[in-house]
Amino acid sequence: MNALQAISAVLRKELVESVRDRKATLNTLLLGPILIPILLLGLVWFTASSQMEKVEATLEVSVVGAELAPNLIQFLRQQEVEILPPPDDPEEAVRSQTLPLVLRIPEEFSAQWAAGTPAEIELLNDSSRRESSIPVQRLEGLLHQYSRKIGTLRLQLRGVSPTATVPILVSDVDLSTPKSRGVLLFVFLPYALMITAFTGGLHHAIDSTAGEKERCSLEPLVINPIPRWQILLGKMLATACFGLLSLLLTLVTFSVVLPQIPAGALGADLTFGVAQWFRVLVVVGPVAILASSMLILLASWAKTYREAQSYVSLVILIPMIPSMMLMSNPIKAETWHMAIPMFSHNLLVAEVARGEPLSGLWWLIATMSTGVLAALFALVAIWAFSRPKMIFADTE
Amino acid sequence: MIVAKNLKKFFGAVEAVRDVTFDARDGEITGLLGPNGAGKTTTLRMLYSVLPADGGRILIDDIDPVVALQAARRRIGVVPDGRGLYPRLTARENIDFFGQLHGLSRTVRRDRIGILSKTLDMGEILDRRVDGFSQGQRVKVAIARAMIHDPQTVILDEPSNGLDVMSTRALRGYLQHLKAEGRCVVLSTHIMQEVAALCDQVVVIAGGEVAAQGSPQGLIAQSGQATLEDAFVSLIGSDEGLAA
């Protein structure tokens, strides 16, 4: 009996057993891989489209004292701003959010205007209300435009060139490609992939260790004349299969859902070819292997399925850490980053998503460091599994 | 053939097995009889080498499991206390899986399952999932699984636990059949009638030690009591555990 036959016998049995556990298998394979991408993309799309709406919608502004500045009001009307009558209590209207903003022209405006001193107008708004920030910015922009226009006219009247007030002209040259702009969205991609690589194998890892112990089938299994490491390796491989399958399904969901999002809403070109999705899978695949050895190791310690669940639910936070770090503090990928397990795969996914070529060296370093960690967990699991305590649910 | 000499097992400060010595011969049924918690299961677990002994020596057909673990395992078939079948696999798949782990070829496995299914009368249940089987059906599958590699020695931990009368009779019949084939059968039990009806040799275990050893008739004579039950109580010095 060679080791390969034994391992594949265990692997086959694990897969058949798990597949027949329909409910649990469908839950892990469909819930995560389908719901997570749809939720994340839905969120991005919703944010983008509601912002677009506010930018494109007609700007409505309530003005107090409109009759004091007829020229300004006329200018705003020309810019397609709809001028509304003033509310009874402007402060209260903004505070209670019945109006996003109110423009108030004080009594002194006419006098200041006529004297050529800066004439004050008030823009009432609540900066803690994020939904009103877009109309406020739009109105501020228009008011500055009007102010500059009048200022320019006044300088020309006095025979001064308006360019004298513009010592520096900043010109914004955006070098991002449409695809690299889409990377904002792909902050979510590595995150979703890390999670599903773990959740995919979760049920199987617990069921085939703590679950078997609980059902008393681990004891007869280890009586068979094969070394325990072969049994454990078969179980890890089965767990990794589910992790990889879950990753694959997640990518399929992304590839189906992404094109449904109007590209204009995100200001980015999100077309991903099959080859690019395949590269993403190659990049994150090793994470599923790490996940399987980590989950098997932890679940082996538990005596019951429930106990194992409580350990493992904490581990599920681990894959989130690198993603969270990168979300809040984006960094430029460097070679030494590739030696940090998991973190490296996050960076690589982002690189691939940006449309950059995948560096073979980086991939190799990332995969090796993750592989070494996975092997380390596997060795500890094998050592633990050789202890009699790990086999029996009853500690006699 | 099993030789157990001065077996010891501690769990922390607890001495589960202090000193157990006996021989189980081929063509005989050897029963380990004792109250609950006497150390029967621990003794058997050492015999089928999932628990390392803290002292003493085991020989299975002259093979020392400490020296040649897998060779010793190939000589024995085990039905553990919990049975431990895979509920989502069919009876056939359960049995076949263990055959694969023993390195048996596809044809050998098929033939062995055919024979076992006939002797154990499993025809109807063979291709049904184990989930939902009665205790009697489960024991049959567990026995067939233990016998897939045609072992010389068979170890059963409380095999009649939870069985109804008909299943118990069928089980006894099968154990007699194994004995007639010249195999070495070792079982643990706390049921007196089972010992009287089946065993050629009884090893009475109490408090992790062998309290007495011999044929059922020999034990009755040795204790000077009228029945095996009285003999048992007098040999272990209390009626502790008999009510179970």
Boltz contact constraints between the chains, C-beta under 6 A:
constraints:
  - contact:
      token1: [A, 1]
      token2: [B, 103]
      max_distance: 6.0
  - contact:
      token1: [A, 9]
      token2: [B, 100]
      max_distance: 6.0
  - contact:
      token1: [A, 9]
      token2: [B, 101]
      max_distance: 6.0
  - contact:
      token1: [A, 13]
      token2: [B, 97]
      max_distance: 6.0
  - contact:
      token1: [A, 17]
      token2: [B, 86]
      max_distance: 6.0
  - contact:
      token1: [A, 17]
      token2: [B, 88]
      max_distance: 6.0
  - contact:
      token1: [A, 20]
      token2: [B, 88]
      max_distance: 6.0
  - contact:
      token1: [A, 216]
      token2: [B, 82]
      max_distance: 6.0
  - contact:
      token1: [A, 216]
      token2: [B, 84]
      max_distance: 6.0
  - contact:
      token1: [A, 217]
      token2: [B, 84]
      max_distance: 6.0
  - contact:
      token1: [A, 217]
      token2: [B, 86]
      max_distance: 6.0
  - contact:
      token1: [A, 219]
      token2: [B, 80]
      max_distance: 6.0
  - contact:
      token1: [A, 219]
      token2: [B, 84]
      max_distance: 6.0
  - contact:
      token1: [A, 220]
      token2: [B, 80]
      max_distance: 6.0
  - contact:
      token1: [A, 220]
      token2: [B, 84]
      max_distance: 6.0
  - contact:
      token1: [A, 222]
      token2: [B, 50]
      max_distance: 6.0
  - contact:
      token1: [A, 223]
      token2: [B, 48]
      max_distance: 6.0
  - contact:
      token1: [A, 223]
      token2: [B, 78]
      max_distance: 6.0
  - contact:
      token1: [A, 224]
      token2: [B, 101]
      max_distance: 6.0
  - contact:
      token1: [A, 225]
      token2: [B, 70]
      max_distance: 6.0
  - contact:
      token1: [A, 225]
      token2: [B, 73]
      max_distance: 6.0
  - contact:
      token1: [A, 225]
      token2: [B, 74]
      max_distance: 6.0
  - contact:
      token1: [A, 226]
      token2: [B, 101]
      max_distance: 6.0
  - contact:
      token1: [A, 388]
      token2: [B, 51]
      max_distance: 6.0
  - contact:
      token1: [A, 396]
      token2: [B, 42]
      max_distance: 6.0
